[in-house]
Amino acid sequence: MAGTITVELVAADRVVWSGVASTISARTVDGDLGILPGHAPLLSLLAPSSVEIKAVEGGDVTAEVNGGFISVANNHVSILAEHVTL
């Protein structure tokens, strides 16, 4: 889909959510981050906080993470954390 991002939200023991989104907001250890389609490649540490995903289908998703990593490449975002709560 043009203008969208594929997202995987993964905890240590399971895939918590995966789907297609228009935007993602997350807090890294360096500050707040907004991701739109076409975002430059990125790898960063997440701060304990909320991650907000504007899903294309099924409404918005808000997840609490205890830290972890976020990776962005080729309109694909992976969010990896030990603990994730929707």
N, C-alpha and C positions, 0 to 999 in steps of 0.2 A: 504494500500500500504506500502510495506517495504521501509524504508528510507525516509519517508515523515512525514509532520506535518500538522494536521488540524488547520486552522486558522479562527478566527472570529474577525473582526474589527468592533467595535460597537461605535456609537455616542449616545448621550443621547436620541435621538428621533428615531433612526433607525439602522438596520444592514447595514453598509456601504459596506463591502466586506466579503465574506466567501469563503473558498476553501482549496485546498491542496498546500503545499509549500515544498521546499527543505531546505530553510534557511530563517531566519528573522533577521534583524538588527534594533536595537532600541537604543535610548539614555535614560538612567535612570538618576535619580538625583545622583547616585553614579558613573556614567560613561557609556561608550558604552557597548552594550551587543550583542553578536551573539548567535543565537539559531539554533542548528542542531537537527536532529532526535535523540531521546534518552536523551535529555537534562534533568538535574536534576530538580525536582520541584522548583518553584520560584514564588515569589510574590514581585513586586517592583513598585515604583512610577516612572512614565515617566516624563522626562523633556520636555518642549515645543520643538519640533524638528520634523524631518522626520523619518518615519518608512518605511523600505524597505523590501518587501516580494518578494522572488524569487518563483513565482507561477509555479506549474508543468504544468498547461495549461493556455493559455491566456496571457503569458508574465509577466514581472515584474510589481509590484504594488508599488507605492510610495505614502504615505499619510502623510500629515502634521497634527500633533496633538498638542493640546494646553496644554498637560500634561495628567494626567490620571493614569491608572494602566495597568500592564502587568502581566498575570498569565500563568505559564507553568506547566502542569501536564500530564503525560501519552501521550506524543506526541500530545497534544492539547494546543494551545496558544489562549488566549483571550486578546484582547487589547481593553480597555475601556477608552473613552475620552468624554468630554462634546462636543467638536467640532472636527470634522475630515473632511479634504478636500483632495480628491484624486488629 
